[in-house]
């Protein structure tokens, strides 16, 4: 007697791509479509069957999660708010030893130096990381205006650190909700947690003291810790675009172009297959 089970995979363990895909232009989009058409979905499903006594009968659909990224250069000199200055978990690193605001747009690299305990060599270390970034990005000093969120995926690999960016949204009272603005696409040993206020990065030296409430970007559900937020993010399906693709169907550019036309003019990140879930039907 044959048994049939309908299974769906957890986003956390069944990613179709090794890292999230960032779509900045039509070329990136075409490349994504090309990679999707070349994927062996049946083989991927076979690797995730309960055991070898089961075989894949049909893949009913996949789900793509598409997230827009608000993009602008981070690094412009600002005076942090009093709330930020009073937050014991945040090192703003916005002024020099004389109290004058930095105007060099290097807050990302200064935060990295702080996170590595290089306060005594702050100027030299900041310059070192900045030059690493320029070389890795093939940019000139005169062209540098700061680091946009969309370039953090490159910065992670150039600087060998995993970067997460949060911002704080304040309620009517003193409590604030943390919102994840950028999630690391790497898993380096060194982790750099950043606080974003307007166009300035500050270093979060202790994420457990940063705030008592973390808000999901999509469903607005509140959680009490980063760990809880990360766990929730692997399951939350609110506010995202779903494309159901019949089994055996060949993906075509015109179909994707029509389906995602509203996004092609924006900078976006397709996360974790962007958090693709494979829905499987297996039989034995």
N, C-alpha and C positions, 0 to 999 in steps of 0.2 A: 504494500500500500504506500503510495507516494504522499509525502507531506509537503505542504507549501507554507512558507513563512514570508511575511513582508517585513523587511528590516530597513532601518535608516541609520546612517552613521552619525557619530558625534563630530561636530565641526573640529573639535580639538585634536582628533586623531586621524581625520580623513581629508586632508588637504590635497587638492590636485596639483598645486604648485608648491615649491619649496619655500617661497616667500610671497608676500602680497605684490600685486601688480599696480603700478602707477600709470594712469592714462593721461598724458599731457597733450597729445596731438593725434592726428589721424594715423600716423605711422605706428604709434604705440597701439592704437586700437586694432589696426590691421594685423599687427603681430600677435595680439591676444587671440583674435579670431583664428589665425593660422595655427597657433598652439592648441587651441581648443579642438580644431578639426583633426589634428594629428594625435590627440590623446586616445589611448586604448581604454575606454571606459569599462569594457567587459573585464579586462585584465585587472584593472583597479578594483572592481567589485569582487573578482575572484579572490584577490589577496585579503579581502575583508570578510569572507564567508566564515560561518561559525567553526567549521572544520572541513577536512578534505572529503567527507562523505556527502557534502552538499555541493550543488552546482548552481551557477547563476542562470536563471531563466529569463529575466527581463529587467532592464533598468527603466523605470517609469519616468524619471525626471531628475534634473539637477537644479539647484538653486544658487543664483549668483547674488551676492550682496555688494551693493555699490554705494560708496560713501564719498560725498564731495568734501574737498579740503579747502577751507578758506586760506588764501595764500597772499602773503605780503612779506616784505623783508623785515626780519626781526633783528634789532640792534640799535635802533634809533635812541638817542639819549632821552630818558624821561625821569622824572622824580617819582619814585614809588609812593603809593598811597600810605597813609599812616597805618592802615590795617595790615598792609604787607610788611611794613617796617616792624610792627609789633608782633608779627607771627614768628615765634621762636624757632620754627622749623625752616625758615627761609633766610638765606644769605643773599641780599640783593646785589652786592658787588656793583653798585651803580655809581659810586664816587671814589676818587683817589684819596690819598692820605691827607690832602688839604680840604677835603669835603667838596671838591669840584666835580660836577657830573662828567663821566666819560663821554666823549663824542666820537669814539673810534669804531663804533658798531661791532665791537668784539665781545659782546656779553656771553655768547655761547662758549667761546674759548676760555674766557675768564672763569665761567662757571665750572668748566671741566678742570681747570687748574685747581680751583678750590676743592672740588670733589676728590682730587688726588692728593690733598694735603700739601699743596705747593705754594702756600701763602707767602713764604719767605722768598720765593723766586717768582712771584706772581707775574711781574712784567715780562720776564724772559720766557716763562712757561706759556703765557698767553700768546706771545709772539710766535713761539715754536709751533703751537697747535694751529694758529692762523696760517702760518706758512705751509704747514702740512696740507691744510684744506685748500689753499690756493693752488698748490702743485697738483693735488689730486683732482681738482675740478678744472684744471687748466685755465685759471683765471688770472687776470692782472690786478695788482693792488688798486689801481685807479678805477677799476670796474666794480669793486666790492662795495655793496651798500648794506650788507647784512645777510643773514641766512634765512630764507623762507622755509616754512614747514615742509614744502615739497622737496627740498634739498637735504633734509635731515637723513633720509635713507642713504644718501651718498656720504654724508658726514659721519654716520655710524661706521661705515666700512673704512673710511679714510683714517678716522681717529681711533678705531678699534674699541668702541664702546657702544652699548645699547642705550638709546635715548627714549625717554617717555616725557611727554609735555602735558601739564595740567594747568587749568586756570580755576580761579575761585569765583563763584557767584554768590553774592551776599543776600541774605533774606532781610526782612525788616528788622530783625534783631542782630546780634553779633555773630551768630553762627553762619558758616558758609558751606556751600556745597561745592565739592571739587568735580570738575568736568574734564574728562580725558580729551585732549586736543590732538595728540599724536601718539600712536603706540609703536614701540620699537619693532623693527622688521628683522632684527638680528638677535643673537643670544650670546653676546660677549660676556666675559667674566666681569668686566667693569660696567656698572649701571649708572647712568646719569639721569636723575629725575629733575625736571625743570619746571619752574612756575612761570607762566606767561601772563604778563600784565601789559596791555596795550601792545607796544612793540619792543618789549624788553624781556630777556630771559634772566631769571634768578635761579640760584641753586637751591633745591630742596634737600637740606642735609639730613632730615629725618622724616621720611614719608609717613610714619605712624603718628607723628605729631602735627602733620600738615593741616589736617582738619578731621572732624569726626563724622563727616558725611560725604559720600561719593555718589554722584548721579550718573545714571546711564544716559549716554548721548541721545539714544533713540526713543526709549520708552519713559524716560525721566524717573524711573524707579530709584529710590535712595537706598544706599548700602553703607555699612559702618566701616568698611576697610577696603584697601586696594585689592586685597586677595579676593574679597567677596565680589568686587566690581569685575575683576578679571574672569572669575568663574561665571558670573552672570553674562558677560559679553560673549561667551562661547555658546550661549543658548538663546539669547535675545533675538527675536526676529521682527521686532517692531520697526516700522518706518522705512523698510528697505524694498528695493525693486526685485521682483521674482520673475525669472524667465523659465517657463516649463518647456523643455525640449523633448519631443517624442523619441523613443529608442530607435536607433538606426537612422535618424534624420541627420543629414549633412548640413552643418552650420554654414550659412551663406552671409556674406558681408552685408547685402542689402537688408536682410532680416534684422541683423543686429543694429545696423545703422538706423532703421526705422524705430526699433524698440528702444534704443538709447539715445535718440536724437536730442532729447532734452538735456543730456549730460555732456555732449561732445564739445560744447563751448566752455565747459568748466574744467578746472583741475580736479581730478578725482583719483581716489585710491580704491581699487577693488581688493577687499581685504580677505586674506587667508584662503582663498580661491577664489580664494577670497572668501573665506568661510563658506566653501561649497559643501553642501550635504548631498551625498549620493543615496538615493532611495532605491533599495534593491528588493527584488523578488527572487527568492532562491527556492530550489526544489530538491528533493532527495528521493 
